[in-house]
């Protein structure tokens, strides 16, 4: 295990369009993987509506419980983009028009395109630091331990890549996956014994179907490579003993 | 608006594999759409880890705040499947082996395949009613206003289809989408006026890129068809006035 303390995160997906089923969220999976590479574990995610009191309350709950909070969505120019104002409300500070953000937006648009709605994208809670948007200029921001990002996946990813260096995480979670064409019910009891004997790793069991055959992927996660490798070796042995070929592969993640 | 009271729901996605980014959740979008057809609005979703205290605490919080709670994941035979026990803990009742579920599992497996791990899938909180699993027999269950479903999307969907008739919802949310090749910043101010004049609908604005061109989809949602239609007509007029063709289509949902 690592000497560095564990850093944790909560991801808040803000948007009626995800709760109505119109839009399939694509941001949680990206953030979960990218944060893990920085040694930050995502321990919770919530999808919440575009309602100021809900956003403010959820942000206040999450920022007290996790090292970092990441929000996606609701920072565009239209009436349903209320994330910045709601987060200002959560922190009890006014919304201000950030001079640097305004200058960037004015430089990005033609003079006849500049209007109040577009300039609203320069409004951030007082005390926030900007997060640069290399794609379309409208920035995100950080206030306290809360990072506010847009909902459009390609822009969110570009902005996250620019802020990763600001995060201080612990050891990244390492993982290995061993799969086999068997069923969970066949191996559950000896697998539980392996988990019990290897408390320094976390073993997850995930069924799949490939080529019309049932299989199970066993994902071993931990911060120490040797601990992960020892548990993986035991799982390979378990599969062999039940006459199943152990495949070092994950049919889901590739 | 409808005379029937609004029914609300919270979806709890239980599983380390979603929080680690290994697995892309596919269940929220299905449940959000299917519940809406039954007149139930999903107002929150949470992704939580396979940790008993977190599952129990989150279930207790959600079942007090929403008409219905739907959980997915963690009801298989392996050591990391702890949803049933955690929900029993939330309700303060013991786990019992359900005779009907045990009989169904024993009938499904060959005698030499029956083992304690597989029979664990018949364990439910005392007082729970089973939810039939037409695919692989291991049932889900309902206790109070909490519906417990598996994580495998195809099985979850089949089980949900069997329980929909048990839900009593209000009026389904109707929606129309009008799209146009423009940008949010161009139409934001008059769009806000339309939203203000049509408080009986909710208007969402979602940018997209298609054929290399920027566009915006405007989604109008409400429970009364005529209110939705009136707001949609105003939005078509707004787009026409800015020289943009209004397309009755959503590039995201098809």
Interface residues (C-beta under 8 A of the other chain):
Chain A: X16 X17 X18 X19 X20 X21 X22 X23 X24 X25 X26 X28 X29 X30 X31 X32 X33 X36 X41 X42 X43 X44 X45 X46 X47 X48 X49 X50 X76 X77 X78 X79 X80 X81 X109 X113 X115 X116 X117 X118 X120 X152 X173 X175 X184 X185 X186 X188 X189 X191 X192 X195 X202 X203 X204 X205 X206 X207 X219 X221 X250 X252 X253
Chain B: X16 X17 X18 X19 X20 X21 X22 X23 X24 X25 X26 X28 X29 X30 X31 X32 X33 X36 X41 X42 X43 X44 X45 X46 X47 X48 X49 X50 X76 X77 X78 X79 X80 X81 X109 X113 X115 X116 X117 X118 X120 X152 X173 X175 X184 X185 X186 X187 X188 X189 X191 X192 X195 X202 X203 X204 X205 X206 X207 X219 X221 X250 X252 X253
